[in-house]
Amino acid sequence: MKTLEKNSEVNCCDGDIMIINGRIITVDPQNRIIDNGALLIRSDKIIRVGTADEMADATAASVIDAQHGIVMPGLVNTHTHLPMSLFRGFADDMQLTTWLNDYMFKLEARYIDPETVRCGTLLSCAEMLLSGTTTCCDGYFHEEAVAAAVHQAGIRAVLGQGIIDFPAPGVADPSLNVEHAADYARRFKHRYPRITSSIFCHSPYTCSRETIVNAKQAARDTGVLFQIHVAETKSEHEQMRQLYQKTAVEYLDSLGILDSSTLLVHAVWVTDPDIEIIRQRGASISHNPESNMKLASGIAPVLDFIRAGIPTGLGTDGSASNNNLDLFTEMDSAAKLHKIHRYDVGVLDVLSVVRMATIGGAYAVGLGNITGSLEIGKKADIIILDTHKPHLVPMYNPLSHLVYSATGADVRDVIIDGEIVVRDRKITTLDLDSILLKATEFASQLQL
């Protein structure tokens, strides 16, 4: 990368950063792929995108040579529990209820405080940055500590304070859970420039009717996204039927929860009438195929969501149930899972999956107007993949490589909001060695 000194010559430049010699995957409405393309950034926005010939007159203070690699929108992870990277691999191969009740909830009660939340969040941010995720949507406890760590990393994010109807980290009295989340949402809605707050109800089986209704009202009052795990497992589906004679989606709809500012996470055990309800209400879906597979939760009807026009993005879930935050492997899993499920090789083609991981996810979390595609006027959230590798050569269809061949380790450079946060696979915003050391120290003390 060539950088000019900041002087009067720089002031004459068209932009701050120009990316050249790239195969640009725009994910715009026309799904343009520009071979030998270039892109110009001024401040935090994309101001020009085109072929090398079209951009021949453009100048910039700094030039990044993509070396014929792939230039694309940063990936959008629509569901994370960032601090849970500290529990990665601690409790595997068990049912969700056992995993939650006998392990995760107990570990969180014993170990989760603002400092461990910060440690786990920084670890997750480092992993996401190095694997090309520029935006995430999170839900956890001590979310103010999550926000501070995410801000330090430089990632764009929607961060939700968790709500659950029993004592939780940072909220010893469950009767204060909604009040605590609402206070967080108000204070952190605009605290950091790349972060917006959210409210996250854990699920219909851990939150009462009153809690869910009050939490959604708090989200509406604050103007933030409302997140909730829903219809994740067969047992939850059966429980909802038994208790309310409704599906989980019908139950939430009866409470007035579903609207365009509601993100439904997992949505595995849903019916055709459920899908129509979701479509009519304008709610969005976060699809988490690897977590769903690992916990044997089932297979969400993602093709039906997409055909219904429901905004649908990809999520990894937390590292404790996945066990990584690499959206490239999530794309691969999503594409293959639904092909075998439907016995149809044409289901979830590579373009559909790439859109889920970028613009689809951005719209699902309420940020589709500012990120998720490489278009003039949008935020400069961009990643560059090094394609000079055996598993990426030859390249007939770059979208195919993104879904079936690439991994997060192929990401070379990451730009968020016009700021270079990863350069030549080195994070510029974080001290990675220190983060890894603290996470290792935490693990050495962990026991149930």
C-alpha positions as CSV (number, residue, x, y, z in Angstrom):
1,M,0.0,0.0,0.0
2,K,1.3,3.4,-0.9
3,T,0.6,6.3,1.4
4,L,1.3,10.0,0.7
5,E,2.3,12.4,3.3
6,K,-0.5,14.7,4.6
7,N,0.3,17.9,2.8
8,S,-1.3,20.3,0.3
9,E,-1.0,17.6,-2.4
10,V,-3.3,15.3,-0.4
11,N,-5.9,18.0,-0.2
12,C,-6.2,17.9,-4.0
13,C,-7.0,14.2,-4.1
14,D,-10.4,12.9,-5.0
15,G,-10.5,10.5,-2.0
16,D,-8.7,9.2,1.0
17,I,-8.3,5.6,-0.1
18,M,-8.5,3.9,-3.5
19,I,-8.5,0.2,-4.0
20,I,-7.2,-0.9,-7.4
21,N,-6.6,-4.2,-9.3
22,G,-9.6,-5.9,-7.7
23,R,-12.3,-8.2,-8.8
24,I,-15.2,-6.3,-7.2
25,I,-18.2,-8.2,-5.9
26,T,-20.7,-5.3,-5.4
27,V,-23.8,-7.2,-4.2
28,D,-25.7,-4.2,-5.5
29,P,-29.3,-4.6,-6.9
30,Q,-27.8,-5.7,-10.2
31,N,-25.3,-8.0,-8.5
32,R,-22.5,-6.5,-10.6
33,I,-19.1,-8.2,-10.6
34,I,-16.4,-5.8,-11.9
35,D,-13.2,-7.5,-13.2
36,N,-10.2,-5.3,-12.9
37,G,-12.2,-2.8,-10.9
38,A,-11.4,0.1,-8.6
39,L,-13.1,1.7,-5.7
40,L,-12.7,5.2,-4.2
41,I,-13.3,6.1,-0.5
42,R,-13.7,9.5,0.9
43,S,-13.9,9.8,4.7
44,D,-16.3,6.9,5.7
45,K,-18.1,6.5,2.4
46,I,-17.7,4.9,-1.0
47,I,-17.8,7.7,-3.6
48,R,-16.9,5.8,-6.8
49,V,-17.0,2.2,-8.1
50,G,-16.1,1.1,-11.6
51,T,-13.6,-0.5,-14.0
52,A,-10.0,0.5,-14.0
53,D,-10.6,2.5,-17.2
54,E,-13.6,4.3,-15.7
55,M,-11.5,5.2,-12.6
56,A,-8.3,6.2,-14.5
57,D,-8.8,9.8,-13.5
58,A,-9.3,9.2,-9.8
59,T,-6.7,10.1,-7.2
60,A,-6.4,9.3,-3.5
61,A,-4.1,9.9,-0.6
62,S,-3.6,6.2,-0.1
63,V,-3.7,3.4,-2.7
64,I,-4.3,-0.3,-1.8
65,D,-3.4,-2.8,-4.5
66,A,-5.8,-5.8,-4.3
67,Q,-3.4,-7.7,-6.5
68,H,-6.3,-9.2,-8.5
69,G,-7.9,-10.5,-5.3
70,I,-11.6,-10.3,-4.5
71,V,-12.9,-7.0,-3.1
72,M,-16.4,-7.3,-1.5
73,P,-18.6,-5.9,1.2
74,G,-17.6,-6.8,4.7
75,L,-19.7,-9.8,6.1
76,V,-22.6,-9.2,8.5
77,N,-23.0,-11.7,11.3
78,T,-26.6,-11.4,12.4
79,H,-26.4,-13.4,15.7
80,T,-23.5,-13.6,18.2
81,H,-22.9,-13.9,21.9
82,L,-19.5,-12.4,21.8
83,P,-18.2,-13.0,25.3
84,M,-19.0,-16.7,25.0
85,S,-15.8,-17.3,23.0
86,L,-14.3,-17.9,26.4
87,F,-16.4,-21.1,26.7
88,R,-15.5,-22.4,23.2
89,G,-15.3,-26.2,23.3
90,F,-16.0,-26.5,27.1
91,A,-19.3,-28.4,26.7
92,D,-19.9,-30.2,23.4
93,D,-22.2,-32.8,22.0
94,M,-25.2,-32.5,24.2
95,Q,-28.8,-31.3,23.9
96,L,-29.5,-27.6,24.0
97,T,-31.5,-27.8,27.3
98,T,-28.7,-29.7,29.0
99,W,-26.0,-27.5,27.5
100,L,-27.8,-24.4,28.7
101,N,-29.1,-25.4,32.1
102,D,-26.2,-27.7,33.3
103,Y,-23.3,-25.8,31.8
104,M,-23.7,-22.4,30.2
105,F,-26.0,-20.8,32.8
106,K,-23.9,-22.1,35.6
107,L,-20.6,-20.9,34.0
108,E,-22.1,-17.5,33.4
109,A,-23.3,-17.2,37.0
110,R,-19.9,-18.0,38.3
111,Y,-17.5,-16.3,35.9
112,I,-19.3,-13.6,33.9
113,D,-18.5,-10.0,35.0
114,P,-17.5,-6.9,33.1
115,E,-13.8,-7.9,32.9
116,T,-14.4,-11.4,31.5
117,V,-17.1,-10.0,29.2
118,R,-14.5,-7.5,27.9
119,C,-11.9,-10.3,27.5
120,G,-14.3,-12.6,25.6
121,T,-15.6,-9.8,23.4
122,L,-12.1,-8.7,22.3
123,L,-11.2,-12.3,21.5
124,S,-14.4,-12.6,19.4
125,C,-13.7,-9.2,17.7
126,A,-10.2,-10.3,16.7
127,E,-11.6,-13.5,15.2
128,M,-14.3,-11.6,13.3
129,L,-11.9,-9.0,12.0
130,L,-9.4,-11.5,10.7
131,S,-12.2,-13.5,9.0
132,G,-13.8,-10.6,7.3
133,T,-16.8,-9.7,9.4
134,T,-17.3,-6.0,9.6
135,T,-20.8,-5.9,11.3
136,C,-22.3,-8.1,14.0
137,C,-25.5,-8.3,16.0
138,D,-25.0,-9.4,19.5
139,G,-27.0,-10.3,22.6
140,Y,-25.5,-10.9,26.0
141,F,-25.2,-9.6,29.6
142,H,-23.0,-6.7,30.8
143,E,-23.6,-5.3,27.3
144,E,-22.1,-2.0,28.2
145,A,-18.7,-3.8,28.5
146,V,-19.4,-5.5,25.2
147,A,-20.0,-2.1,23.6
148,A,-16.7,-0.6,24.9
149,A,-14.7,-3.6,23.6
150,V,-16.5,-3.6,20.2
151,H,-15.8,0.2,19.9
152,Q,-12.1,-0.4,20.6
153,A,-12.0,-3.0,17.9
154,G,-13.7,-0.7,15.4
155,I,-16.5,-3.1,14.3
156,R,-19.9,-1.9,13.3
157,A,-22.5,-3.5,15.6
158,V,-26.0,-3.8,16.9
159,L,-25.6,-4.8,20.6
160,G,-28.4,-6.0,22.7
161,Q,-28.6,-6.2,26.5
162,G,-29.9,-9.7,27.5
163,I,-33.1,-10.3,29.4
164,I,-34.0,-13.5,31.2
165,D,-36.4,-14.3,34.0
166,F,-33.9,-15.4,36.6
167,P,-30.8,-13.9,38.2
168,A,-28.3,-13.1,35.4
169,P,-24.8,-11.5,35.3
170,G,-25.2,-7.8,36.2
171,V,-29.0,-8.2,37.0
172,A,-29.3,-10.1,40.3
173,D,-33.0,-9.2,40.6
174,P,-35.0,-10.5,37.6
175,S,-37.8,-8.0,38.3
176,L,-35.4,-5.3,37.1
177,N,-34.4,-7.0,33.9
178,V,-36.4,-4.9,31.5
179,E,-35.6,-1.7,33.3
180,H,-31.9,-2.5,33.2
181,A,-32.1,-3.3,29.4
182,A,-34.1,-0.2,28.6
183,D,-31.6,2.0,30.5
184,Y,-28.7,0.4,28.6
185,A,-30.6,0.9,25.3
186,R,-31.2,4.6,25.9
187,R,-27.6,5.3,27.1
188,F,-25.8,3.4,24.4
189,K,-28.0,4.1,21.4
190,H,-25.6,6.7,20.2
191,R,-22.7,6.4,22.6
192,Y,-20.3,5.1,19.9
193,P,-20.4,6.1,16.2
194,R,-20.5,2.6,14.8
195,I,-22.7,1.0,17.4
196,T,-26.4,1.1,18.0
197,S,-28.1,-0.5,21.0
198,S,-30.7,-3.2,21.1
199,I,-32.8,-5.2,23.5
200,F,-32.5,-9.0,23.5
201,C,-35.1,-11.3,25.1
202,H,-33.5,-14.7,25.5
203,S,-36.6,-16.8,24.5
204,P,-40.3,-17.4,25.0
205,Y,-39.4,-20.3,27.4
206,T,-37.1,-18.2,29.7
207,C,-39.1,-15.0,29.6
208,S,-42.7,-14.5,30.7
209,R,-45.4,-13.0,28.7
210,E,-45.1,-9.8,30.8
211,T,-41.4,-9.7,30.3
212,I,-41.6,-10.1,26.6
213,V,-44.3,-7.5,26.1
214,N,-42.5,-4.9,28.4
215,A,-39.2,-5.5,26.7
216,K,-40.7,-5.0,23.2
217,Q,-42.4,-1.8,24.4
218,A,-39.0,-0.6,25.8
219,A,-37.4,-1.3,22.4
220,R,-40.2,0.6,20.6
221,D,-39.9,3.5,23.0
222,T,-36.2,3.7,22.4
223,G,-36.4,3.0,18.6
224,V,-34.0,0.0,18.7
225,L,-34.0,-3.6,17.4
226,F,-35.7,-6.3,19.4
227,Q,-34.1,-9.7,19.3
228,I,-35.4,-13.0,20.5
229,H,-34.5,-16.7,20.1
230,V,-37.6,-18.4,18.7
231,A,-38.7,-21.9,17.6
232,E,-35.2,-23.2,18.0
233,T,-35.9,-26.8,19.0
234,K,-38.6,-29.4,18.8
235,S,-39.0,-29.4,22.5
236,E,-39.7,-25.6,22.5
237,H,-42.2,-26.1,19.7
238,E,-44.0,-28.8,21.7
239,Q,-43.9,-26.7,24.9
240,M,-45.5,-23.8,23.1
241,R,-48.3,-26.0,21.7
242,Q,-48.9,-27.5,25.1
243,L,-48.9,-24.2,27.1
244,Y,-50.6,-21.9,24.6
245,Q,-52.1,-24.0,21.8
246,K,-50.0,-21.9,19.5
247,T,-46.7,-22.1,17.7
248,A,-43.9,-19.9,19.1
249,V,-44.4,-17.5,16.2
250,E,-48.2,-17.4,16.7
251,Y,-47.6,-16.8,20.5
252,L,-45.3,-13.9,19.9
253,D,-47.7,-12.5,17.3
254,S,-50.5,-12.7,19.8
255,L,-48.4,-10.5,22.1
256,G,-47.9,-7.9,19.4
257,I,-44.2,-8.5,19.2
258,L,-43.6,-9.0,15.5
259,D,-42.8,-5.9,13.4
260,S,-40.1,-4.6,11.1
261,S,-37.8,-4.0,14.1
262,T,-37.9,-7.6,15.4
263,L,-35.2,-10.1,14.6
264,L,-36.2,-13.8,15.1
265,V,-33.2,-15.9,15.7
266,H,-33.1,-19.6,14.6
267,A,-36.7,-20.0,13.5
268,V,-36.3,-23.7,12.9
269,W,-39.6,-25.1,13.9
270,V,-41.9,-22.8,12.0
271,T,-45.0,-23.7,9.9
272,D,-46.2,-22.2,6.6
273,P,-48.7,-20.1,8.4
274,D,-45.9,-18.9,10.7
275,I,-43.9,-17.8,7.6
276,E,-46.9,-15.8,6.3
277,I,-47.2,-14.1,9.7
278,I,-43.6,-13.2,9.7
279,R,-43.9,-11.8,6.2
280,Q,-46.9,-9.8,6.9
281,R,-45.5,-8.3,10.1
282,G,-42.2,-7.4,8.3
283,A,-39.9,-9.2,10.9
284,S,-36.5,-10.6,10.0
285,I,-34.7,-13.9,10.4
286,S,-31.2,-14.8,11.6
287,H,-30.3,-18.2,10.2
288,N,-27.6,-20.1,12.2
289,P,-27.0,-23.4,10.3
290,E,-23.8,-24.6,12.0
291,S,-25.2,-24.0,15.6
292,N,-28.5,-25.6,14.6
293,M,-26.7,-28.7,13.3
294,K,-24.3,-29.0,16.2
295,L,-27.1,-28.8,18.8
296,A,-29.3,-31.1,16.6
297,S,-32.0,-28.4,16.7
298,G,-33.2,-29.0,13.1
299,I,-33.2,-27.3,9.7
300,A,-34.8,-23.9,9.2
301,P,-36.9,-23.4,6.1
302,V,-34.6,-20.7,4.8
303,L,-35.6,-21.2,1.1
304,D,-39.2,-20.4,2.1
305,F,-38.2,-17.3,4.0
306,I,-36.3,-16.0,1.0
307,R,-39.1,-16.8,-1.4
308,A,-41.5,-15.0,0.9
309,G,-39.3,-11.9,0.8
310,I,-38.4,-12.0,4.5
311,P,-35.1,-10.3,5.2
312,T,-32.8,-13.2,6.1
313,G,-29.2,-13.1,7.2
314,L,-26.6,-15.6,8.4
315,G,-25.4,-15.8,12.0
316,T,-22.8,-18.0,13.7
317,D,-24.4,-17.9,17.2
318,G,-21.8,-17.9,20.0
319,S,-18.5,-19.7,19.8
320,A,-19.6,-22.0,22.6
321,S,-22.2,-23.6,20.2
322,N,-20.6,-23.3,16.8
323,N,-17.5,-23.2,17.6
324,N,-16.2,-20.3,15.4
325,L,-17.2,-17.0,14.1
326,D,-16.1,-17.5,10.5
327,L,-19.0,-16.6,8.2
328,F,-17.2,-18.1,5.1
329,T,-17.6,-21.6,6.6
330,E,-21.2,-20.6,7.6
331,M,-21.9,-19.8,4.0
332,D,-20.6,-23.2,2.9
333,S,-22.6,-25.0,5.5
334,A,-25.8,-23.1,4.6
335,A,-25.5,-23.9,0.9
336,K,-24.9,-27.6,1.4
337,L,-27.3,-28.2,4.3
338,H,-30.3,-27.0,2.4
339,K,-29.4,-28.8,-0.8
340,I,-29.3,-32.1,1.0
341,H,-32.4,-31.2,3.0
342,R,-34.4,-30.5,-0.1
343,Y,-32.6,-33.0,-2.3
344,D,-32.2,-30.2,-4.8
345,V,-28.7,-29.0,-5.9
346,G,-30.2,-25.7,-7.1
347,V,-31.4,-24.6,-3.7
348,L,-29.6,-21.7,-2.1
349,D,-27.3,-21.0,-5.1
350,V,-24.1,-19.1,-4.4
351,L,-25.4,-15.7,-5.2
352,S,-28.3,-16.2,-2.7
353,V,-25.9,-17.3,0.0
354,V,-23.4,-14.4,-0.5
355,R,-26.3,-12.0,-0.3
356,M,-27.5,-13.6,3.0
357,A,-24.0,-13.0,4.4
358,T,-23.9,-9.4,3.3
359,I,-26.8,-7.2,2.2
360,G,-29.4,-9.7,3.5
361,G,-27.9,-9.7,6.9
362,A,-27.5,-5.9,6.9
363,Y,-31.3,-5.5,6.2
364,A,-32.1,-8.1,8.8
365,V,-30.5,-6.1,11.6
366,G,-31.7,-2.7,10.3
367,L,-28.5,-1.5,8.6
368,G,-29.2,-2.3,5.0
369,N,-29.3,1.4,3.9
370,I,-25.8,2.0,5.1
371,T,-23.8,-1.2,4.7
372,G,-23.8,-4.7,3.1
373,S,-23.0,-3.7,-0.5
374,L,-20.5,-1.7,-2.4
375,E,-22.5,1.2,-3.7
376,I,-21.9,4.9,-3.9
377,G,-23.0,6.6,-0.7
378,K,-22.8,3.6,1.5
379,K,-20.3,3.2,4.3
380,A,-16.9,1.9,3.3
381,D,-17.1,-1.5,5.0
382,I,-14.9,-3.5,2.7
383,I,-12.8,-6.7,2.7
384,I,-10.1,-7.9,0.3
385,L,-9.4,-11.6,-0.1
386,D,-6.0,-12.9,-1.2
387,T,-6.8,-15.3,-4.0
388,H,-3.2,-16.3,-4.8
389,K,-3.7,-19.6,-3.1
390,P,-3.9,-23.2,-4.3
391,H,-7.5,-23.7,-3.1
392,L,-8.6,-20.5,-4.9
393,V,-7.0,-21.2,-8.3
394,P,-8.3,-21.4,-11.0
395,M,-11.3,-19.1,-10.5
396,Y,-14.2,-19.4,-13.0
397,N,-16.9,-17.9,-10.7
398,P,-15.8,-15.8,-7.8
399,L,-19.1,-16.3,-6.0
400,S,-18.5,-20.1,-6.1
401,H,-15.2,-19.6,-4.4
402,L,-16.6,-17.4,-1.7
403,V,-19.2,-20.0,-0.7
404,Y,-17.4,-23.3,-1.4
405,S,-13.6,-22.6,-1.3
406,A,-12.7,-19.6,0.7
407,T,-12.3,-19.3,4.5
408,G,-11.8,-16.4,6.8
409,A,-8.0,-17.0,6.7
410,D,-8.1,-15.8,3.1
411,V,-9.1,-12.2,4.2
412,R,-6.1,-9.9,3.8
413,D,-7.4,-6.4,4.4
414,V,-10.4,-5.1,6.2
415,I,-11.8,-1.5,6.1
416,I,-14.7,-0.3,8.3
417,D,-16.1,3.1,8.1
418,G,-13.2,4.1,5.9
419,E,-10.7,3.0,8.5
420,I,-8.2,0.3,7.8
421,V,-8.6,-2.1,10.7
422,V,-6.8,-5.1,9.2
423,R,-3.7,-4.6,7.0
424,D,-2.0,-7.6,5.5
425,R,-3.7,-9.9,8.2
426,K,-2.5,-7.7,11.0
427,I,-5.2,-6.1,13.2
428,T,-4.4,-2.4,13.6
429,T,-6.9,-1.6,16.4
430,L,-6.1,-4.4,18.9
431,D,-3.1,-6.0,20.7
432,L,-3.8,-9.6,19.6
433,D,-1.0,-11.1,21.7
434,S,-2.4,-9.5,24.9
435,I,-5.9,-10.7,24.1
436,L,-4.8,-14.3,23.5
437,L,-2.8,-14.3,26.8
438,K,-5.7,-13.1,28.9
439,A,-8.1,-15.6,27.3
440,T,-5.6,-18.4,28.0
441,E,-5.3,-17.2,31.6
442,F,-9.1,-17.3,32.0
443,A,-9.3,-20.8,30.6
444,S,-6.7,-22.1,33.1
445,Q,-9.0,-21.2,35.9
446,L,-12.3,-22.4,34.4
447,Q,-14.1,-25.2,36.1
448,L,-17.7,-26.1,36.7
